[in-house]
Amino acid sequence: MTVRKEAMDARVDAVDAVIVERMRRITDRVMHLTLRRADGERLPDWTPGSHIDLVLGDGTTRQYSLLGDTRDPFRYEIAVVREHDGRGGSRHVHDVLQAGDVVGIGGPRNNFRLVPSPRYRFIAGGIGITPMLPMIRAAAEMGAEWELLYLGRSLTSMPFADQLLEAHGERVRLRASDRGRVDVASWIGAFDADTKVYTCGPVSLIEAVVDATAAWRPGWSRVERFEASDAGEPARTTAFEVEVEGSGRVITVEPGVAVASALREAGFDLLTSCSRGVCGTCETDVVGGDPDHRDAILDDVERAAGNCFFPCVSRSKSDRLVIAL
Ligand code: FES
């Protein structure tokens, strides 16, 4: 196999060199990639809901959910949808990347953990099916009941739809928008302490689920977003201070400057990847003060706890935030 080395980017922590072992187009717009370490060693363990950073030769870093078998220590599988108006990462994968190329990966990380439950309702929109695949496997292995609602533009555009239907029959409900809309709230139903709901997909789907489950017990409905939702204006428009515990240093963060940038500028080592509050790479402990959460990762309970934040996007409500690096 010819190895064509894609450049690796030091912005992502613990970048491993992996070879693109296989690339397979599974729909018009979706490429399925199998990755293994270039040195043949094991890859880090992962759990359903995890994602990796894919570091491409054009300098872009993107996050993709792992969709393969958690018990295979040598391979990661991801699926990349071609985004026509994206930031270029998916175009690079579809148009430039080839089997045999070496790319970098960071992680895995899991911001979307599957919590044990007797019953699950999984909801996926489009490429949001990817984290659901290992979740479904895990649910089946736990002996849990589960159902999947899988929405897409058309049946032919929905990756893994045929396999899911063939393997699981009536547990899987596929619905293409060209055949009419589904009332997501009705499908979810009323709160049930024995049922947890996991959703991944576009903003409109996430919002429908968030609305339908707004009155539920916290933690019973978990969502994973592709993009950060609009966090609105920051809670304060004036500068604030960030004290780095144990360093004796206090950094002033001016309006319009990200906390992560201010920390780096001051000489602190802080790892970032997406810089959009989506991936979780920059998670930082908060030991004092009141963070202004602006990420797409934490749920309401985690936000209220106030003991961590994501400084690539989040800020401070209080005059001073004390963090531990
Ligand atoms: S770098 Fe991705 S959440 Fe901060």
Boltz pocket constraint, residues with backbone or C-beta under 6 A from the ligand:
constraints:
  - pocket:
      binder: B
      contacts: [[A, 271], [A, 272], [A, 273], [A, 274], [A, 275], [A, 276], [A, 277], [A, 278], [A, 279], [A, 280], [A, 281], [A, 282], [A, 283], [A, 295], [A, 310], [A, 311], [A, 312], [A, 313]]
      max_distance: 6.0
